[in-house]
Amino acid sequence: MALVDLIMPKLGESIMEATILKWHKKPGDTIKEDETVLDIATDKVDSEVPSTTAGVLEQILFSENDVVPIGAVIAKIRAGTDSAVTQSQPASPAAQPEYEEAKLIEEVPYQPSQFMVQPSAAAGKTALKFYSPLVMNIAQQEGISMIELENIEGTGQVGRVSKKDILAYVSAKASGNYPAVTVYQKKEAIVENETPNIQVAVNSTAQVMTGSYTGNIEIIEMDRMRKLIAKHMVDSKNTSAHVTSFAECDVTNLVLWREKIKKDFEKREGEKITYTPLFIEAIVKSIKKYPLLSSSIDGDKVIIKKDLNIGMATALPNGNLIVPVIKNADQLNLTGLTKQVNNLANAARTGKLKPDDTNGGTFTLTNIGSFGSIMGTPIINQPQVAIMAVGAIKKRAMVIETPQGDSIAIRHMMYISLSYDHRIIDGALGSTFLNAVSKELENFDGNRSI
């Protein structure tokens, strides 16, 4: 019987790795085709990985909590239920790190800012030490500073810090069994490595200190998703030159129309119509006029995305945030948009999103008004180049123009803001697009049918 590789599936254009949360099967278990073998997690969504064939799980190559590159072989299945199991234990810990690190080095582009540490001005001579992308990724996710990383005793080749070493440090740190202050000397040497373009300058003397806290406090550990959100927000700021523009919209016609039709709409469609699909409709119409807002940057190239996939930031019950994506939003009418918005929002809040539900976004909308904020400066959702925030709708006394002259009336007003990547979108285009969305909302046809 054939031995079939179970591969870590591709989960989106910007996702390079996933964390194994739980194995549902163990070596020797019989597996049906499409039966769930394990749960995985990315920074965007948790998901299940099904078997691609029926047979017997012969070998598991990674353990729970391992960070695995997309495309890596995570298990081997002996096709056919009568196959004998020749391997009943996971691969030895010593073998895993080198395999994982080699795969990561092949598949993750080298980014100097992630791997290079500048020597301190007060430092004397420096030595070069190498860290694999896998080790650096774990350090970032676990909040391990470079100075702490320098203090970890490596058991790999020529003292290299392996995945096993850093995970042991993380475990010891979590239990409080690590030294508060460690001072050590490093030899002046250049460590040999199979990836010589990745070099980290290390101070000749390094020191690690724990924080001290006083007063009446409570310390809460970030969960996995919050750590990943924090990392991506910082990465976005470091990647894009953020600029935010603001506009004020009179959405009275839109508000009155929704109030007029919402009961009939729910009765007919079985769905509640919120403001979100109305906002998305206006955004899509405006992107059609200014397609550069639906793009990404690849080096010196601008990639314009003609499939308009609109992400909508959704708050989860635990306080975290996720961004499900409405695919081809420009091809949906208002009823279709409403159903997509409601389905994705419900799936997000009940933990039923699939990996594809958060992939491929080309522009993002965040409704900060649902929490009472009137305006905000959202952070761009990479690799997109723009994100729009809509604030709370408030009644205000406004001066309006009429054929009889100016008058004061009570109007439903809302602020909208657009954060955009100034590397390719200048203020003129950003403001013009923002004004186009504003006009779409202000000129909403209050007599339109559903």
VEXPA-210480 format. One record per residue (C-alpha): residue number from 1; residue in three letters; chain; x, y, z. Coordinates in steps of 0.02 Angstrom, whole numbers. Layout:
BEGIN
{NUM,'Ala','A',{X,Y,Z}}
...
This chain:
BEGIN
{1,'Met','A',{0,0,0}}
{2,'Ala','A',{60,176,-40}}
{3,'Leu','A',{125,294,92}}
{4,'Val','A',{37,462,70}}
{5,'Asp','A',{102,627,138}}
{6,'Leu','A',{-18,738,234}}
{7,'Ile','A',{33,917,194}}
{8,'Met','A',{7,1076,295}}
{9,'Pro','A',{-121,1159,179}}
{10,'Lys','A',{-105,1330,100}}
{11,'Leu','A',{-213,1448,203}}
{12,'Gly','A',{-196,1614,113}}
{13,'Glu','A',{-76,1716,10}}
{14,'Ser','A',{5,1801,159}}
{15,'Ile','A',{7,1652,279}}
{16,'Met','A',{174,1560,286}}
{17,'Glu','A',{147,1447,437}}
{18,'Ala','A',{20,1375,557}}
{19,'Thr','A',{22,1309,735}}
{20,'Ile','A',{-36,1132,773}}
{21,'Leu','A',{-167,1145,910}}
{22,'Lys','A',{-224,965,930}}
{23,'Trp','A',{-203,794,849}}
{24,'His','A',{-369,701,840}}
{25,'Lys','A',{-282,542,783}}
{26,'Lys','A',{-128,448,842}}
{27,'Pro','A',{-14,328,748}}
{28,'Gly','A',{-104,165,716}}
{29,'Asp','A',{-277,243,704}}
{30,'Thr','A',{-385,208,552}}
{31,'Ile','A',{-435,364,456}}
{32,'Lys','A',{-573,393,331}}
{33,'Glu','A',{-551,508,183}}
{34,'Asp','A',{-597,689,231}}
{35,'Glu','A',{-600,642,416}}
{36,'Thr','A',{-522,774,530}}
{37,'Val','A',{-345,726,580}}
{38,'Leu','A',{-289,882,673}}
{39,'Asp','A',{-334,1061,718}}
{40,'Ile','A',{-220,1203,665}}
{41,'Ala','A',{-217,1390,695}}
{42,'Thr','A',{-151,1543,604}}
{43,'Asp','A',{-155,1725,654}}
{44,'Lys','A',{-325,1737,569}}
{45,'Val','A',{-425,1581,605}}
{46,'Asp','A',{-425,1408,683}}
{47,'Ser','A',{-461,1265,564}}
{48,'Glu','A',{-469,1077,541}}
{49,'Val','A',{-357,977,426}}
{50,'Pro','A',{-444,826,347}}
{51,'Ser','A',{-361,670,282}}
{52,'Thr','A',{-334,665,94}}
{53,'Thr','A',{-350,476,88}}
{54,'Ala','A',{-422,329,184}}
{55,'Gly','A',{-298,221,276}}
{56,'Val','A',{-197,208,436}}
{57,'Leu','A',{-101,352,516}}
{58,'Glu','A',{76,286,511}}
{59,'Gln','A',{183,431,571}}
{60,'Ile','A',{161,602,651}}
{61,'Leu','A',{304,721,611}}
{62,'Phe','A',{258,869,721}}
{63,'Ser','A',{192,888,897}}
{64,'Glu','A',{54,997,967}}
{65,'Asn','A',{104,1182,981}}
{66,'Asp','A',{235,1162,844}}
{67,'Val','A',{241,1303,716}}
{68,'Val','A',{245,1222,545}}
{69,'Pro','A',{278,1303,374}}
{70,'Ile','A',{145,1292,240}}
{71,'Gly','A',{181,1147,124}}
{72,'Ala','A',{277,1044,251}}
{73,'Val','A',{236,859,273}}
{74,'Ile','A',{153,844,444}}
{75,'Ala','A',{106,660,442}}
{76,'Lys','A',{111,502,337}}
{77,'Ile','A',{-39,392,301}}
{78,'Arg','A',{-31,213,241}}
{79,'Ala','A',{-169,206,110}}
{80,'Gly','A',{-289,61,139}}
{81,'Thr','A',{-363,11,307}}
{82,'Asp','A',{-274,-157,312}}
{83,'Ser','A',{-101,-81,309}}
{84,'Ala','A',{21,-123,446}}
{85,'Val','A',{85,20,550}}
{86,'Thr','A',{272,27,540}}
{87,'Gln','A',{299,186,640}}
{88,'Ser','A',{197,218,798}}
{89,'Gln','A',{291,361,875}}
{90,'Pro','A',{322,540,820}}
{91,'Ala','A',{490,580,746}}
{92,'Ser','A',{625,605,875}}
{93,'Pro','A',{639,781,947}}
{94,'Ala','A',{819,791,887}}
{95,'Ala','A',{765,764,706}}
{96,'Gln','A',{620,886,701}}
{97,'Pro','A',{704,1055,723}}
{98,'Glu','A',{829,1033,580}}
{99,'Tyr','A',{690,975,463}}
{100,'Glu','A',{576,1120,511}}
{101,'Glu','A',{712,1249,505}}
{102,'Ala','A',{770,1191,334}}
{103,'Lys','A',{593,1205,267}}
{104,'Leu','A',{570,1378,340}}
{105,'Ile','A',{733,1440,269}}
{106,'Glu','A',{678,1381,97}}
{107,'Glu','A',{503,1456,104}}
{108,'Val','A',{519,1617,206}}
{109,'Pro','A',{607,1762,118}}
{110,'Tyr','A',{753,1836,212}}
{111,'Gln','A',{706,1997,300}}
{112,'Pro','A',{858,2082,377}}
{113,'Ser','A',{757,2183,504}}
{114,'Gln','A',{694,2023,583}}
{115,'Phe','A',{863,1940,602}}
{116,'Met','A',{992,2078,628}}
{117,'Val','A',{1030,2158,796}}
{118,'Gln','A',{1140,2312,797}}
{119,'Pro','A',{1280,2311,925}}
{120,'Ser','A',{1263,2430,1071}}
{121,'Ala','A',{1362,2591,1061}}
{122,'Ala','A',{1438,2549,1229}}
{123,'Ala','A',{1482,2374,1178}}
{124,'Gly','A',{1655,2320,1135}}
{125,'Lys','A',{1689,2191,1003}}
{126,'Thr','A',{1544,2091,938}}
{127,'Ala','A',{1520,1913,881}}
{128,'Leu','A',{1401,1849,750}}
{129,'Lys','A',{1271,1720,798}}
{130,'Phe','A',{1142,1641,686}}
{131,'Tyr','A',{959,1610,724}}
{132,'Ser','A',{844,1516,607}}
{133,'Pro','A',{682,1598,549}}
{134,'Leu','A',{587,1469,651}}
{135,'Val','A',{678,1516,812}}
{136,'Met','A',{654,1701,776}}
{137,'Asn','A',{469,1674,743}}
{138,'Ile','A',{445,1581,907}}
{139,'Ala','A',{540,1719,999}}
{140,'Gln','A',{425,1852,924}}
{141,'Gln','A',{266,1757,965}}
{142,'Glu','A',{321,1720,1143}}
{143,'Gly','A',{386,1895,1179}}
{144,'Ile','A',{567,1838,1197}}
{145,'Ser','A',{686,1985,1176}}
{146,'Met','A',{847,1973,1078}}
{147,'Ile','A',{946,1992,1239}}
{148,'Glu','A',{853,1845,1314}}
{149,'Leu','A',{881,1746,1155}}
{150,'Glu','A',{1067,1779,1167}}
{151,'Asn','A',{1067,1703,1342}}
{152,'Ile','A',{991,1538,1289}}
{153,'Glu','A',{1119,1398,1286}}
{154,'Gly','A',{1108,1314,1116}}
{155,'Thr','A',{1122,1127,1095}}
{156,'Gly','A',{1125,1129,905}}
{157,'Gln','A',{1274,1127,790}}
{158,'Val','A',{1414,1240,855}}
{159,'Gly','A',{1302,1299,995}}
{160,'Arg','A',{1158,1352,886}}
{161,'Val','A',{992,1385,975}}
{162,'Ser','A',{868,1256,912}}
{163,'Lys','A',{679,1250,922}}
{164,'Lys','A',{695,1129,1068}}
{165,'Asp','A',{807,1252,1161}}
{166,'Ile','A',{692,1403,1143}}
{167,'Leu','A',{535,1304,1186}}
{168,'Ala','A',{621,1238,1342}}
{169,'Tyr','A',{663,1418,1389}}
{170,'Val','A',{483,1473,1358}}
{171,'Ser','A',{420,1332,1470}}
{172,'Ala','A',{545,1374,1607}}
{173,'Lys','A',{501,1558,1597}}
{174,'Ala','A',{315,1521,1612}}
{175,'Ser','A',{347,1421,1771}}
{176,'Gly','A',{465,1552,1843}}
{177,'Asn','A',{614,1436,1838}}
{178,'Tyr','A',{735,1549,1748}}
{179,'Pro','A',{866,1670,1817}}
{180,'Ala','A',{815,1850,1846}}
{181,'Val','A',{986,1913,1791}}
{182,'Thr','A',{1110,1821,1683}}
{183,'Val','A',{1276,1894,1630}}
{184,'Tyr','A',{1392,1799,1517}}
{185,'Gln','A',{1535,1823,1397}}
{186,'Lys','A',{1533,1765,1216}}
{187,'Lys','A',{1687,1719,1117}}
{188,'Glu','A',{1734,1823,966}}
{189,'Ala','A',{1688,1708,824}}
{190,'Ile','A',{1582,1693,671}}
{191,'Val','A',{1469,1542,689}}
{192,'Glu','A',{1461,1435,534}}
{193,'Asn','A',{1287,1404,464}}
{194,'Glu','A',{1204,1335,310}}
{195,'Thr','A',{1120,1504,282}}
{196,'Pro','A',{1265,1628,289}}
{197,'Asn','A',{1157,1776,234}}
{198,'Ile','A',{1065,1772,400}}
{199,'Gln','A',{1181,1844,532}}
{200,'Val','A',{1144,1921,701}}
{201,'Ala','A',{1268,2035,786}}
{202,'Val','A',{1280,1993,971}}
{203,'Asn','A',{1355,2104,1104}}
{204,'Ser','A',{1507,2031,1191}}
{205,'Thr','A',{1416,2052,1358}}
{206,'Ala','A',{1228,2033,1374}}
{207,'Gln','A',{1109,2050,1520}}
{208,'Val','A',{930,1993,1550}}
{209,'Met','A',{820,2069,1684}}
{210,'Thr','A',{641,2034,1732}}
{211,'Gly','A',{514,2173,1758}}
{212,'Ser','A',{464,2230,1931}}
{213,'Tyr','A',{286,2275,1976}}
{214,'Thr','A',{218,2370,2126}}
{215,'Gly','A',{48,2420,2189}}
{216,'Asn','A',{-121,2337,2170}}
{217,'Ile','A',{-107,2255,1999}}
{218,'Glu','A',{-167,2106,1900}}
{219,'Ile','A',{-59,2022,1769}}
{220,'Ile','A',{-150,1942,1623}}
{221,'Glu','A',{-58,1834,1498}}
{222,'Met','A',{-100,1869,1315}}
{223,'Asp','A',{-185,1725,1228}}
{224,'Arg','A',{-117,1659,1063}}
{225,'Met','A',{-231,1762,952}}
{226,'Arg','A',{-196,1923,1046}}
{227,'Lys','A',{-8,1896,1028}}
{228,'Leu','A',{-28,1871,841}}
{229,'Ile','A',{-141,2023,823}}
{230,'Ala','A',{-14,2128,917}}
{231,'Lys','A',{126,2065,805}}
{232,'His','A',{31,2101,645}}
{233,'Met','A',{-19,2275,700}}
{234,'Val','A',{162,2320,737}}
{235,'Asp','A',{219,2238,574}}
{236,'Ser','A',{91,2340,478}}
{237,'Lys','A',{152,2503,553}}
{238,'Asn','A',{331,2453,511}}
{239,'Thr','A',{282,2408,333}}
{240,'Ser','A',{164,2545,274}}
{241,'Ala','A',{180,2733,285}}
{242,'His','A',{11,2765,368}}
{243,'Val','A',{-90,2921,330}}
{244,'Thr','A',{-270,2947,387}}
{245,'Ser','A',{-397,3065,310}}
{246,'Phe','A',{-571,3107,377}}
{247,'Ala','A',{-739,3155,304}}
{248,'Glu','A',{-910,3198,374}}
{249,'Cys','A',{-1064,3117,297}}
{250,'Asp','A',{-1247,3162,305}}
{251,'Val','A',{-1325,2988,302}}
{252,'Thr','A',{-1503,3043,341}}
{253,'Asn','A',{-1577,2967,182}}
{254,'Leu','A',{-1491,2802,215}}
{255,'Val','A',{-1546,2794,397}}
{256,'Leu','A',{-1727,2837,358}}
{257,'Trp','A',{-1733,2709,215}}
{258,'Arg','A',{-1667,2570,326}}
{259,'Glu','A',{-1791,2611,463}}
{260,'Lys','A',{-1931,2607,334}}
{261,'Ile','A',{-1890,2438,255}}
{262,'Lys','A',{-1802,2336,390}}
{263,'Lys','A',{-1957,2244,452}}
{264,'Asp','A',{-2016,2198,278}}
{265,'Phe','A',{-1839,2148,230}}
{266,'Glu','A',{-1822,2031,379}}
{267,'Lys','A',{-1993,1956,345}}
{268,'Arg','A',{-1953,1925,162}}
{269,'Glu','A',{-1772,1870,174}}
{270,'Gly','A',{-1761,1801,351}}
{271,'Glu','A',{-1613,1917,380}}
{272,'Lys','A',{-1589,2079,476}}
{273,'Ile','A',{-1516,2217,371}}
{274,'Thr','A',{-1380,2314,462}}
{275,'Tyr','A',{-1283,2466,404}}
{276,'Thr','A',{-1129,2362,358}}
{277,'Pro','A',{-1191,2298,187}}
{278,'Leu','A',{-1244,2476,144}}
{279,'Phe','A',{-1069,2539,185}}
{280,'Ile','A',{-988,2398,85}}
{281,'Glu','A',{-1098,2438,-64}}
{282,'Ala','A',{-1037,2619,-62}}
{283,'Ile','A',{-856,2565,-43}}
{284,'Val','A',{-866,2444,-190}}
{285,'Lys','A',{-943,2576,-304}}
{286,'Ser','A',{-803,2696,-258}}
{287,'Ile','A',{-663,2568,-283}}
{288,'Lys','A',{-731,2540,-459}}
{289,'Lys','A',{-689,2723,-491}}
{290,'Tyr','A',{-521,2719,-401}}
{291,'Pro','A',{-451,2542,-420}}
{292,'Leu','A',{-283,2582,-341}}
{293,'Leu','A',{-369,2571,-171}}
{294,'Ser','A',{-385,2383,-202}}
{295,'Ser','A',{-202,2338,-224}}
{296,'Ser','A',{-45,2279,-139}}
{297,'Ile','A',{141,2313,-154}}
{298,'Asp','A',{270,2185,-208}}
{299,'Gly','A',{440,2268,-201}}
{300,'Asp','A',{432,2405,-332}}
{301,'Lys','A',{276,2335,-413}}
{302,'Val','A',{95,2382,-378}}
{303,'Ile','A',{-25,2236,-393}}
{304,'Ile','A',{-203,2296,-429}}
{305,'Lys','A',{-333,2170,-369}}
{306,'Lys','A',{-481,2165,-486}}
{307,'Asp','A',{-577,2042,-379}}
{308,'Leu','A',{-653,2156,-247}}
{309,'Asn','A',{-647,2055,-86}}
{310,'Ile','A',{-701,2164,60}}
{311,'Gly','A',{-646,2117,236}}
{312,'Met','A',{-754,2169,382}}
{313,'Ala','A',{-672,2180,552}}
{314,'Thr','A',{-776,2080,677}}
{315,'Ala','A',{-760,2083,866}}
{316,'Leu','A',{-760,1912,949}}
{317,'Pro','A',{-841,1872,1118}}
{318,'Asn','A',{-668,1855,1198}}
{319,'Gly','A',{-621,2032,1147}}
{320,'Asn','A',{-509,1982,1001}}
{321,'Leu','A',{-534,2034,822}}
{322,'Ile','A',{-550,1937,659}}
{323,'Val','A',{-579,1994,480}}
{324,'Pro','A',{-690,1880,374}}
{325,'Val','A',{-694,1923,190}}
{326,'Ile','A',{-841,1946,71}}
{327,'Lys','A',{-777,1878,-95}}
{328,'Asn','A',{-822,1968,-257}}
{329,'Ala','A',{-926,2095,-162}}
{330,'Asp','A',{-952,2196,-321}}
{331,'Gln','A',{-1051,2051,-397}}
{332,'Leu','A',{-1178,2045,-255}}
{333,'Asn','A',{-1336,2148,-239}}
{334,'Leu','A',{-1388,2222,-73}}
{335,'Thr','A',{-1481,2064,-21}}
{336,'Gly','A',{-1330,1956,-62}}
{337,'Leu','A',{-1214,2072,33}}
{338,'Thr','A',{-1330,2068,184}}
{339,'Lys','A',{-1333,1879,188}}
{340,'Gln','A',{-1144,1867,169}}
{341,'Val','A',{-1115,1995,307}}
{342,'Asn','A',{-1233,1906,427}}
{343,'Asn','A',{-1169,1731,388}}
{344,'Leu','A',{-986,1778,409}}
{345,'Ala','A',{-1017,1880,568}}
{346,'Asn','A',{-1112,1735,647}}
{347,'Ala','A',{-979,1609,595}}
{348,'Ala','A',{-844,1720,669}}
{349,'Arg','A',{-933,1738,836}}
{350,'Thr','A',{-969,1552,850}}
{351,'Gly','A',{-796,1495,796}}
{352,'Lys','A',{-855,1417,634}}
{353,'Leu','A',{-754,1517,508}}
{354,'Lys','A',{-656,1417,380}}
{355,'Pro','A',{-479,1466,325}}
{356,'Asp','A',{-543,1527,158}}
{357,'Asp','A',{-666,1644,247}}
{358,'Thr','A',{-523,1757,302}}
{359,'Asn','A',{-413,1747,146}}
{360,'Gly','A',{-394,1857,-5}}
{361,'Gly','A',{-457,2024,63}}
{362,'Thr','A',{-416,2175,-46}}
{363,'Phe','A',{-492,2314,62}}
{364,'Thr','A',{-557,2316,242}}
{365,'Leu','A',{-701,2403,329}}
{366,'Thr','A',{-707,2422,518}}
{367,'Asn','A',{-865,2487,603}}
{368,'Ile','A',{-801,2573,759}}
{369,'Gly','A',{-968,2660,777}}
{370,'Ser','A',{-1047,2500,840}}
{371,'Phe','A',{-949,2528,1001}}
{372,'Gly','A',{-991,2713,1016}}
{373,'Ser','A',{-834,2790,938}}
{374,'Ile','A',{-865,2934,820}}
{375,'Met','A',{-700,2921,726}}
{376,'Gly','A',{-537,2824,724}}
{377,'Thr','A',{-371,2795,638}}
{378,'Pro','A',{-371,2610,591}}
{379,'Ile','A',{-213,2512,552}}
{380,'Ile','A',{-197,2440,376}}
{381,'Asn','A',{-231,2254,360}}
{382,'Gln','A',{-77,2191,266}}
{383,'Pro','A',{-46,2164,123}}
{384,'Gln','A',{-187,2284,81}}
{385,'Val','A',{-154,2470,57}}
{386,'Ala','A',{-308,2547,138}}
{387,'Ile','A',{-439,2523,273}}
{388,'Met','A',{-596,2626,310}}
{389,'Ala','A',{-674,2658,479}}
{390,'Val','A',{-854,2716,501}}
{391,'Gly','A',{-904,2802,662}}
{392,'Ala','A',{-1065,2811,760}}
{393,'Ile','A',{-1213,2895,677}}
{394,'Lys','A',{-1269,3045,780}}
{395,'Lys','A',{-1411,3168,763}}
{396,'Arg','A',{-1349,3347,748}}
{397,'Ala','A',{-1417,3517,703}}
{398,'Met','A',{-1344,3558,533}}
{399,'Val','A',{-1356,3701,410}}
{400,'Ile','A',{-1430,3637,247}}
{401,'Glu','A',{-1459,3721,81}}
{402,'Thr','A',{-1635,3728,11}}
{403,'Pro','A',{-1714,3817,-138}}
{404,'Gln','A',{-1779,3944,-13}}
{405,'Gly','A',{-1605,3972,62}}
{406,'Asp','A',{-1506,3903,208}}
{407,'Ser','A',{-1597,3825,354}}
{408,'Ile','A',{-1558,3723,510}}
{409,'Ala','A',{-1619,3544,520}}
{410,'Ile','A',{-1589,3389,624}}
{411,'Arg','A',{-1483,3270,519}}
{412,'His','A',{-1404,3099,546}}
{413,'Met','A',{-1217,3131,535}}
{414,'Met','A',{-1068,3012,532}}
{415,'Tyr','A',{-879,3028,519}}
{416,'Ile','A',{-783,2910,407}}
{417,'Ser','A',{-595,2892,401}}
{418,'Leu','A',{-474,2811,280}}
{419,'Ser','A',{-301,2751,328}}
{420,'Tyr','A',{-196,2721,173}}
{421,'Asp','A',{-19,2674,124}}
{422,'His','A',{70,2834,74}}
{423,'Arg','A',{199,2735,-23}}
{424,'Ile','A',{77,2725,-169}}
{425,'Ile','A',{-78,2825,-117}}
{426,'Asp','A',{-53,3011,-100}}
{427,'Gly','A',{-166,3129,-4}}
{428,'Ala','A',{-256,3184,-161}}
{429,'Leu','A',{-310,3008,-209}}
{430,'Gly','A',{-347,2956,-29}}
{431,'Ser','A',{-455,3109,1}}
{432,'Thr','A',{-540,3093,-168}}
{433,'Phe','A',{-586,2912,-134}}
{434,'Leu','A',{-648,2956,40}}
{435,'Asn','A',{-755,3095,-33}}
{436,'Ala','A',{-825,2974,-162}}
{437,'Val','A',{-882,2854,-26}}
{438,'Ser','A',{-956,3000,69}}
{439,'Lys','A',{-1055,3056,-84}}
{440,'Glu','A',{-1119,2879,-114}}
{441,'Leu','A',{-1187,2875,64}}
{442,'Glu','A',{-1257,3052,60}}
{443,'Asn','A',{-1343,3027,-108}}
{444,'Phe','A',{-1424,2864,-56}}
{445,'Asp','A',{-1591,2842,-143}}
{446,'Gly','A',{-1721,2844,-5}}
{447,'Asn','A',{-1852,2778,-126}}
{448,'Arg','A',{-1758,2625,-187}}
{449,'Ser','A',{-1848,2459,-179}}
{450,'Ile','A',{-1787,2299,-98}}
